[in-house]
């Protein structure tokens, strides 16, 4: 099954500056203003490699910067192969959380083999961007976030033991998340981890675009004679976390509907009455408590906000979903996002899958207030406030060989970029 292996990570040296000024969140959640701010604080920030915007060919510029930093000793590969224990500590609504996992190389496998399993659809534009970056730099600057099942708790115990001492690196970011890293070079410990993962499946939590791109790029290198089976490009850098870890937090991703020419909230609500129990909420303050209760009761529910009214819609029956997707698993049919996309967006509002994929009339946010504000400011017709997808639902859908609609999950916090990098070839 899953083949993991140690590697000599490419890492920042003391010449680069403070590690807190060198790391950044994932590239796909960073605005241009934020990108420039990171560079202003430290010109060696990883954002210059992970999200290049300099020069006529930004990807080529990233490659030049990478080579320059290597020559200057700003970054350097560890002289020993190891795995890296990474921990995030954070709080959500006053509750403290923490989780640990290991960063290592993982052998790239086609999804059809059932070893690495996706749970979400991807966008072609994002994959082309990552492909261009891989081709220019021959490096993974950020790790794919994947989950595994640790029934016996052996891996958790080993990870805990290996990270019991002071971290090699640790800092707290602007969002209050503390990031810590331990480098593990012990051959016996690494061998134990390799053996523990051998029978396991891996479930991608975040990084579908990067994984699919890694697979496509590996094939490209082989087809063009630039790589052979067994080369470093056969592997991709991953962060592996126990899917039963109490520290895992998934935020909902809300839907914003915009630019519909003929939108009538009353008409949408009336048509939704065929499939949902409809309840008018007193105010937007009631949205989260109402959804929390439905979540606790195991009900499928969303709230539509149209600028005037907050309407709670609770699914009456899964029968319409069974009729629409007779070959789909119960896990996929029963997802809140499947219910929303299939019955409300497609059937009631006429927003088809292609429209959603291209985000013509649909955008996303994890910030409920942002969704409400867009409607109130007239920048959107309405929004749908969601409950989070459960981790158990994610693994069930992936195990069934199916994919959720795009932006179905938002694992919080995102993994930091810049602590370790995976160099898989020469430029």
BELMOFEN-V460930 format. One record per backbone hydrogen bond with DSSP energy under -1.0 kcal/mol. NH is the residue of the N-H (numbers start at 0). CO is the residue of the C=O. Records with the same first field share a line. If there is no record, write none. Layout:
BEGIN
NH = CO  CO
END
This chain:
BEGIN
1 = 199
4 = 104
6 = 81
8 = 6
9 = 420
10 = 75
12 = 73
15 = 12
20 = 17
21 = 18
22 = 18
23 = 416
28 = 25
29 = 26
34 = 30
35 = 31
36 = 32
37 = 33
38 = 34
39 = 35
40 = 36
41 = 37
44 = 41
45 = 21
47 = 44
48 = 45
49 = 45
50 = 46
60 = 56
61 = 57
62 = 58
63 = 59
64 = 60
65 = 61
66 = 62
67 = 63
68 = 64
69 = 65
70 = 66
71 = 67
73 = 68
74 = 68
75 = 10
77 = 8
81 = 6
82 = 183
83 = 102
84 = 181
85 = 100
86 = 179
87 = 98
88 = 177
89 = 96
91 = 94
94 = 91
96 = 89
98 = 87
100 = 85
101 = 239
102 = 83
103 = 237
104 = 4
105 = 235
106 = 2
107 = 233
112 = 109
113 = 110
116 = 201
120 = 403
126 = 122
127 = 123
128 = 124
129 = 125
130 = 126
131 = 127
132 = 128
133 = 129
134 = 130
135 = 131
136 = 132
137 = 133
139 = 421
143 = 236
144 = 205
145 = 238
146 = 202
147 = 240
156 = 152
157 = 153
158 = 154
159 = 155
160 = 156
161 = 157
162 = 158
163 = 160
167 = 180
168 = 180
170 = 178
172 = 176
175 = 172
177 = 88
178 = 170
179 = 86
180 = 168
181 = 84
183 = 82
189 = 185
190 = 186
191 = 187
192 = 188
193 = 189
194 = 190
195 = 191
196 = 192
197 = 193
199 = 196
201 = 114
202 = 146
203 = 116
204 = 144
205 = 144
210 = 206
211 = 207
212 = 208
213 = 209
214 = 210
215 = 211
216 = 212
217 = 213
218 = 214
219 = 215
220 = 216
221 = 217
222 = 218
223 = 219
224 = 221
225 = 220
226 = 220
230 = 227
233 = 230
234 = 231
235 = 105
237 = 103
238 = 143
239 = 101
240 = 145
242 = 147
244 = 241
247 = 244
250 = 409
253 = 364
254 = 383
255 = 362
256 = 381
257 = 360
267 = 263
268 = 264
269 = 265
270 = 266
271 = 267
272 = 268
273 = 270
274 = 271
275 = 271
276 = 313
278 = 311
280 = 309
285 = 282
286 = 283
289 = 285
290 = 286
291 = 287
292 = 288
293 = 289
294 = 290
295 = 291
296 = 292
297 = 294
298 = 293
301 = 312
302 = 384
303 = 310
304 = 382
305 = 308
310 = 303
311 = 278
312 = 301
313 = 276
314 = 299
315 = 274
321 = 317
322 = 318
323 = 319
324 = 320
327 = 324
332 = 328
333 = 329
334 = 331
338 = 334
339 = 335
340 = 336
341 = 337
342 = 338
343 = 339
344 = 339
345 = 340
346 = 341
347 = 342
348 = 343
349 = 345
350 = 344
355 = 351
356 = 352
357 = 353
358 = 355
359 = 354
362 = 255
364 = 253
370 = 366
371 = 367
372 = 368
373 = 369
374 = 370
375 = 371
376 = 372
377 = 374
378 = 373
379 = 373
380 = 256
381 = 256
382 = 304
383 = 254
384 = 302
393 = 389
394 = 390
395 = 391
396 = 392
397 = 393
398 = 394
399 = 395
400 = 397
401 = 396
403 = 118
411 = 248
416 = 23
420 = 9
421 = 139
423 = 137
END
